Amino acid sequence: MTFSASSPALPDTPEARRYNRIRRRLSLADTFLGLALLAALLVAGWSAPLRDLAYEAARQRYSLALFAYLAMLLALGKLLALPLDLYSFRLEHRFHLSNQRFGSWAWDEAKGWLVGLVLGGVLAELVYWVIRNWPEHWWLIAWAVFLGLLVLFAQIAPVVLFPIFYKFQPLENEALKRRLVALGERAGTRVRGVYEWKLSEKSKKANAALTGLGNTRRIILSDTLLENYSEEEIEAVLAHELGHHVHRHIPKSILLEAAITFVGFWAANEALRYLVERRGMFQGMADFANLPLLALVASLLSFLLMPALNAYSRQKEREADRYAFRSIPQVQPFISSMNKLADQNLAERSPSRWVEWFFHSHPAIAKRIAAAEQYARAYPQQVTS
């Protein structure tokens, strides 16, 4: 029996278009609200009184005051964004994509804020310690420290950070586990475990990933994926994730992040020196009242580079898709899994060109399916059973 690529991408439903349009507006509103807060703290001079309050709370101890300042800054940002967060929570229920109760959602928000405070506190303490000790070259040293932390967090995330928000357990389906581990071995990666991700406690969406680095590398499959997809479809989804490993996308992304953050730290240093030395805006380089300036530079750079970074990400996703086509017996499960994921996650299959260009880190689902169909026509011998 010869497979004919006869499962094209389905058209977007009005519901999917409406859901994604609202999500984009929420994302933009959240971004601009954050930028406005940082700008207001600097332009209106609100950051200095906040710093003084932090010193008073910490009894003039610098490190504790910096941590207190960061906590107040993050709390202020969370309060301002709370209406958007609440609307987002209601939106997921409105479109029947969430199983999470309000109390569970609120607890997750609190945990997310605390995790952000801890991680942000570590980074802020290190950056300002470097500024106090090496004010001339702080940005180079801080950049190197940031890269080290980036790699560390990527390694520990599956075993330290993810379990804070979700439950995981070893996959009980031994046949599927062997199949996926073998797929990983063919891709040249040693998987340390295959885990079921209890996503259904909070969401009706489906997902899968190859996470971690080195000894923490593991396959995670959402229970919503395991319940609704065939083994062939799950294999196709994971083959795509393994394609990122084969094409060394993680180290390439780290190198790209290194280049971007190098520019970011340099720009932050230039802006900080200008305001301190020429405008007398802060009480020196180590005055953490300038923290909103560092955050503003990083946020603006990320926003301006988003289309270019998304274009690079889409290229990586296309490479991972092509690897998946080559590594699975049939292309049909890839196509059916894409259509299922689009339905289950209420994703747009065919977004407008500018939406894909600016917002999407993955190619449009219709394009991914078309690429799979083209591959099936070019290599019909692979899909013969």
FIMILO-107212 format. One line per 5 residues: number of its first residue (from 1); for each residue x, y, z of C-alpha. Coordinates in nm, 3 decimals. Layout:
NUM = X/Y/Z | ...
***
This chain:
1 = 0.000/0.000/0.000 | 0.148/0.336/-0.102 | 0.069/0.646/0.100 | -0.065/0.948/-0.080 | -0.038/1.277/0.107
6 = -0.412/1.330/0.126 | -0.446/1.502/0.464 | -0.391/1.870/0.392 | -0.406/2.138/0.654 | -0.763/2.228/0.740
11 = -0.882/2.590/0.729 | -0.876/2.799/1.045 | -1.200/2.823/1.236 | -1.338/3.164/1.337 | -1.286/3.053/1.698
16 = -0.915/2.987/1.643 | -0.867/3.319/1.467 | -1.049/3.506/1.744 | -0.856/3.331/2.024 | -0.516/3.398/1.868
21 = -0.603/3.758/1.785 | -0.688/3.822/2.150 | -0.371/3.643/2.267 | -0.158/3.866/2.045 | -0.323/4.180/2.178
26 = -0.268/4.063/2.535 | 0.096/3.993/2.460 | 0.151/4.337/2.310 | -0.037/4.507/2.594 | 0.176/4.324/2.851
31 = 0.498/4.421/2.669 | 0.407/4.788/2.638 | 0.283/4.802/2.998 | 0.618/4.670/3.118 | 0.810/4.918/2.904
36 = 0.589/5.204/3.024 | 0.649/5.113/3.388 | 1.027/5.106/3.344 | 1.025/5.434/3.153 | 0.802/5.601/3.414
41 = 1.030/5.495/3.699 | 1.321/5.664/3.522 | 1.159/5.972/3.368 | 0.938/6.060/3.665 | 1.218/5.989/3.913
46 = 1.015/5.730/4.106 | 1.304/5.484/4.121 | 1.506/5.689/4.374 | 1.231/5.702/4.641 | 1.180/5.328/4.590
51 = 1.555/5.277/4.646 | 1.544/5.488/4.964 | 1.252/5.286/5.093 | 1.446/4.966/5.026 | 1.748/5.099/5.218
56 = 1.524/5.190/5.509 | 1.366/4.843/5.512 | 1.710/4.677/5.493 | 1.865/4.907/5.757 | 2.112/5.051/5.506
61 = 2.265/4.715/5.409 | 2.336/4.725/5.038 | 2.271/4.364/4.933 | 1.952/4.335/5.135 | 1.836/4.672/5.007
66 = 1.897/4.564/4.648 | 1.691/4.250/4.706 | 1.413/4.452/4.873 | 1.416/4.702/4.584 | 1.385/4.418/4.332
71 = 1.098/4.263/4.528 | 0.909/4.594/4.531 | 0.979/4.646/4.161 | 0.852/4.299/4.070 | 0.550/4.340/4.297
76 = 0.462/4.670/4.130 | 0.494/4.513/3.786 | 0.278/4.218/3.890 | 0.006/4.443/4.028 | -0.005/4.648/3.710
81 = -0.021/4.337/3.492 | -0.276/4.159/3.714 | -0.583/4.267/3.511 | -0.421/4.124/3.196 | -0.327/3.804/3.378
86 = -0.683/3.762/3.507 | -0.824/3.822/3.161 | -0.582/3.564/3.019 | -0.697/3.310/3.279 | -1.061/3.374/3.187
91 = -0.977/3.360/2.816 | -0.842/3.004/2.843 | -1.165/2.896/3.013 | -1.380/3.089/2.768 | -1.229/2.891/2.479
96 = -1.240/2.562/2.675 | -0.861/2.522/2.685 | -0.809/2.518/3.061 | -0.892/2.276/3.341 | -0.736/2.490/3.612
101 = -0.933/2.632/3.899 | -0.878/2.988/4.015 | -0.703/2.888/4.338 | -0.455/2.669/4.153 | -0.393/2.944/3.899
106 = -0.337/3.203/4.173 | -0.091/2.971/4.349 | 0.099/2.920/4.021 | 0.114/3.297/3.974 | 0.252/3.338/4.326
111 = 0.510/3.063/4.269 | 0.608/3.219/3.937 | 0.660/3.553/4.108 | 0.872/3.397/4.381 | 1.084/3.202/4.132
116 = 1.133/3.523/3.932 | 1.236/3.703/4.248 | 1.491/3.437/4.342 | 1.643/3.407/3.995 | 1.629/3.782/3.936
121 = 1.776/3.841/4.280 | 2.073/3.614/4.209 | 2.140/3.790/3.878 | 2.095/4.142/4.020 | 2.321/4.074/4.320
126 = 2.593/3.938/4.092 | 2.566/4.225/3.843 | 2.587/4.497/4.106 | 2.866/4.315/4.292 | 3.061/4.322/3.965
131 = 2.977/4.691/3.910 | 3.106/4.780/4.259 | 3.432/4.591/4.212 | 3.508/4.648/3.843 | 3.314/4.960/3.735
136 = 3.515/5.010/3.414 | 3.463/4.663/3.269 | 3.158/4.545/3.463 | 2.954/4.478/3.153 | 3.204/4.227/3.010
141 = 3.232/4.037/3.337 | 2.856/4.046/3.396 | 2.799/3.920/3.042 | 3.024/3.619/3.108 | 2.846/3.549/3.438
146 = 2.508/3.572/3.266 | 2.610/3.312/3.005 | 2.723/3.076/3.279 | 2.391/3.113/3.458 | 2.203/3.061/3.129
151 = 2.370/2.723/3.075 | 2.323/2.628/3.441 | 1.951/2.707/3.439 | 1.903/2.515/3.112 | 2.057/2.212/3.282
156 = 1.871/2.226/3.611 | 1.532/2.340/3.479 | 1.387/1.988/3.423 | 1.476/1.869/3.774 | 1.442/2.191/3.977
161 = 1.217/2.446/3.806 | 0.959/2.246/3.607 | 0.845/2.034/3.907 | 0.754/2.353/4.092 | 0.462/2.397/3.854
166 = 0.387/2.049/3.716 | 0.389/1.686/3.823 | 0.601/1.431/3.638 | 0.621/1.056/3.662 | 0.816/0.791/3.465
171 = 0.629/0.678/3.157 | 0.456/0.347/3.231 | 0.411/0.241/2.867 | 0.731/0.038/2.831 | 0.681/-0.034/2.460
176 = 0.645/0.335/2.379 | 0.938/0.419/2.607 | 1.166/0.174/2.423 | 1.048/0.310/2.091 | 1.125/0.670/2.187
181 = 1.459/0.588/2.350 | 1.562/0.401/2.034 | 1.459/0.704/1.831 | 1.681/0.917/2.052 | 1.975/0.679/2.015
186 = 1.942/0.691/1.636 | 1.960/1.069/1.667 | 2.285/1.036/1.862 | 2.154/1.153/2.199 | 2.140/0.957/2.521
191 = 1.808/1.015/2.692 | 1.816/0.985/3.072 | 1.447/0.910/3.105 | 1.100/0.935/2.954 | 0.840/1.109/3.172
196 = 0.467/1.165/3.163 | 0.387/1.531/3.217 | 0.062/1.582/3.409 | -0.051/1.875/3.198 | -0.421/1.783/3.208
201 = -0.444/1.906/3.568 | -0.422/2.258/3.426 | -0.471/2.255/3.051 | -0.643/2.071/2.769 | -0.357/2.151/2.533
206 = -0.095/1.892/2.430 | 0.281/1.919/2.417 | 0.607/1.726/2.421 | 0.971/1.823/2.456 | 1.329/1.707/2.485
211 = 1.455/1.904/2.784 | 1.775/1.949/2.981 | 2.144/1.916/2.910 | 2.380/1.629/2.980 | 2.265/1.421/3.278
216 = 1.930/1.601/3.295 | 1.830/1.537/2.932 | 1.488/1.377/2.930 | 1.180/1.330/2.714 | 0.858/1.473/2.856
221 = 0.519/1.387/2.706 | 0.201/1.550/2.827 | -0.072/1.312/2.938 | -0.303/1.498/2.699 | -0.072/1.387/2.417
226 = -0.052/1.028/2.539 | -0.430/1.000/2.565 | -0.521/1.136/2.221 | -0.237/1.045/1.985 | -0.119/0.718/1.837
231 = 0.231/0.589/1.905 | 0.324/0.677/1.547 | 0.204/1.035/1.597 | 0.391/1.067/1.926 | 0.703/0.931/1.756
236 = 0.663/1.192/1.480 | 0.630/1.475/1.735 | 0.939/1.359/1.924 | 1.136/1.308/1.604 | 1.092/1.680/1.541
241 = 1.227/1.759/1.890 | 1.525/1.532/1.829 | 1.589/1.719/1.506 | 1.691/2.016/1.718 | 1.957/1.799/1.881
246 = 2.082/1.659/1.551 | 2.122/2.008/1.406 | 2.285/2.132/1.730 | 2.027/2.404/1.773 | 2.083/2.435/2.148
251 = 2.453/2.529/2.127 | 2.379/2.750/1.826 | 2.107/2.926/2.023 | 2.344/2.975/2.315 | 2.600/3.132/2.081
256 = 2.332/3.360/1.937 | 2.220/3.452/2.287 | 2.583/3.526/2.373 | 2.608/3.770/2.081 | 2.279/3.941/2.161
261 = 2.350/3.976/2.533 | 2.699/4.107/2.453 | 2.535/4.391/2.261 | 2.277/4.431/2.536 | 2.531/4.463/2.817
266 = 2.741/4.701/2.608 | 2.436/4.918/2.532 | 2.334/4.914/2.899 | 2.682/5.027/2.999 | 2.680/5.310/2.746
271 = 2.335/5.430/2.855 | 2.427/5.404/3.221 | 2.752/5.598/3.182 | 2.579/5.870/2.985 | 2.311/5.922/3.250
276 = 2.554/5.898/3.543 | 2.849/6.097/3.408 | 2.677/6.354/3.186 | 2.331/6.389/3.334 | 2.408/6.316/3.699
281 = 2.093/6.109/3.716 | 2.203/5.845/3.969 | 2.435/5.826/4.270 | 2.704/5.647/4.071 | 2.722/5.331/3.863
286 = 2.642/5.102/4.158 | 2.325/5.290/4.253 | 2.064/5.018/4.199 | 1.801/5.284/4.135 | 1.932/5.247/3.778
291 = 1.810/4.885/3.760 | 1.502/4.990/3.557 | 1.740/5.136/3.298 | 1.921/4.802/3.259 | 1.587/4.622/3.234
296 = 1.456/4.878/2.983 | 1.757/4.837/2.755 | 1.720/4.457/2.766 | 1.344/4.474/2.703 | 1.373/4.716/2.411
301 = 1.649/4.509/2.250 | 1.441/4.192/2.284 | 1.135/4.360/2.136 | 1.323/4.511/1.842 | 1.499/4.184/1.762
306 = 1.186/3.970/1.796 | 1.106/3.949/1.421 | 1.465/3.853/1.336 | 1.486/3.600/1.619 | 1.152/3.450/1.519
311 = 1.272/3.419/1.159 | 1.582/3.233/1.281 | 1.363/3.013/1.502 | 1.135/2.927/1.210 | 1.439/2.819/1.010
316 = 1.543/2.588/1.294 | 1.192/2.445/1.312 | 1.196/2.371/0.939 | 1.528/2.187/0.980 | 1.384/1.986/1.269
321 = 1.078/1.900/1.059 | 1.296/1.774/0.774 | 1.484/1.553/1.017 | 1.153/1.414/1.141 | 1.045/1.332/0.785
326 = 1.365/1.132/0.731 | 1.362/0.949/1.063 | 1.005/0.814/1.080 | 0.868/0.529/0.864 | 0.575/0.734/0.730
331 = 0.508/1.105/0.696 | 0.133/1.068/0.745 | 0.155/1.057/1.130 | 0.341/1.389/1.124 | 0.061/1.546/0.919
336 = -0.216/1.405/1.135 | -0.035/1.510/1.454 | -0.003/1.867/1.325 | -0.374/1.882/1.250 | -0.458/1.733/1.591
341 = -0.230/1.976/1.773 | -0.384/2.267/1.586 | -0.732/2.156/1.689 | -0.643/2.072/2.048 | -0.434/2.385/2.110
346 = -0.660/2.610/1.901 | -0.361/2.722/1.694 | -0.383/2.911/1.366 | -0.292/2.699/1.068 | -0.266/2.989/0.824
351 = -0.192/3.320/0.999 | -0.143/3.632/0.793 | 0.207/3.696/0.661 | 0.280/3.985/0.896 | 0.150/3.792/1.200
356 = 0.377/3.499/1.120 | 0.670/3.737/1.053 | 0.639/3.924/1.381 | 0.488/3.681/1.632 | 0.550/3.321/1.530
361 = 0.858/3.125/1.633 | 0.731/2.827/1.427 | 0.631/2.815/1.060 | 0.259/2.820/0.995 | 0.109/2.474/1.042
366 = -0.025/2.481/0.686 | 0.330/2.534/0.560 | 0.466/2.252/0.776 | 0.203/2.014/0.643 | 0.269/2.127/0.285
371 = 0.641/2.056/0.338 | 0.557/1.707/0.467 | 0.337/1.639/0.165 | 0.611/1.759/-0.068 | 0.861/1.530/0.103
376 = 0.622/1.235/0.070 | 0.591/1.297/-0.303 | 0.967/1.331/-0.345 | 1.046/1.014/-0.149 | 0.750/0.778/-0.200
381 = 0.963/0.475/-0.115 | 0.981/0.587/0.249 | 0.606/0.576/0.292 | 0.544/0.233/0.144 | 0.413/-0.040/0.374
***
